[in-house]
Amino acid sequence: MNGRDDGDDDKKQPEQDVAASTHSDTTTNVPPHPDANDGNKVKAAAEPQKPDSPESIAAETLQRVRVTEIAMVVLTAVIAFSGLATVVVYWRQLDVMQDTLNEIRISGVDTHHLSAAAGNQVNETRRLAEQTTSLANYGKASAETAQRLEKWENRTALQAGIVCEPQLALTEAPPVGKTLQIAIGIDNPYSRPASDVTVNGAAVVIDSGLTPDFSHNMRTVITGVSVPRTETLRIPKALEFVHFRTGRKIGPVTADLFDAIKSGRSRLFAYGEVIYTDAAGCHRQEFCDTFDASVKIGSPPVPNGAWMPCTMHRNETDCRKSR
């Protein structure tokens, strides 16, 4: 079968070649058939183009202007709408801002009112606290006053005084050879008795310009006695003068000692304390007197000297009896 097919192919090849050659000759030598449209195209190309008339040009230009104007009107309308929308938005924002500002202003006013009210409340509270404190202080003072009144109704107050023996006077003959001694008198001017009375004291000679140490050189003069109401307890020769540094007794007055007292180079002090008990409790009364050589007497006045109360060591306090 393959041999037959090959022979058929060989026979067909010359035929195809002849047909192809015939077709080639036909295409080259036969002109194409004319088309009816081609004639119209040729005729149109051969005819000259007529120029546009002024009316057509004007109409066309007017048409273009109208289109442009319409476009401009539309664009203007769009811009105007956008501007109006922007104005509306800004106006709404302005309203919101105005509302916010009003709220802030109202809040500020409210805050100011609250602050003022708080300040007023603080001032009122302070005023009430001050009034309460004043009332408390008044109540305390009233209670203390009532306590003092009750205390004074049930107590006494002893008073101490001193007398120098022999009497010391600069205008008289000096007591040379005599020993200066101090007598103490305890007076009870009140209507309540004082019991368990103790007297401690000292009499010292001190250099001018110095102050005694009131806690030293004191000795007990008397103890465990009572002073009835409106009576006086006298203690003669209670104290004898000693030197403030050594504590030794001065002894009889010498001319040098008298001159030192008269000139103020030496000073005399008699001081002490009275401790006693009454219906209101235990009390301590200090006393102090000094000889002042500058005191003048007579007419014309001349320095004579006198015993004067000290400006110190004269306090009265409640106490617990220790002696």
Secondary structure as GFF3:
##gff-version 3
##sequence-region A 1 323
A	DSSP	alpha_helix	2	29	.	.	.	ID=ss1
A	DSSP	alpha_helix	36	46	.	.	.	ID=ss2
A	DSSP	alpha_helix	54	153	.	.	.	ID=ss3
A	DSSP	beta_strand	159	165	.	.	.	ID=ss4
A	DSSP	beta_strand	181	188	.	.	.	ID=ss5
A	DSSP	beta_strand	194	207	.	.	.	ID=ss6
A	DSSP	beta_strand	219	227	.	.	.	ID=ss7
A	DSSP	beta_strand	231	240	.	.	.	ID=ss8
A	DSSP	beta_strand	242	243	.	.	.	ID=ss9
A	DSSP	alpha_helix	255	263	.	.	.	ID=ss10
A	DSSP	beta_strand	266	278	.	.	.	ID=ss11
A	DSSP	beta_strand	281	292	.	.	.	ID=ss12
A	DSSP	beta_strand	296	297	.	.	.	ID=ss13
A	DSSP	beta_strand	302	303	.	.	.	ID=ss14
A	DSSP	beta_strand	306	309	.	.	.	ID=ss15
A	DSSP	beta_strand	316	318	.	.	.	ID=ss16
###
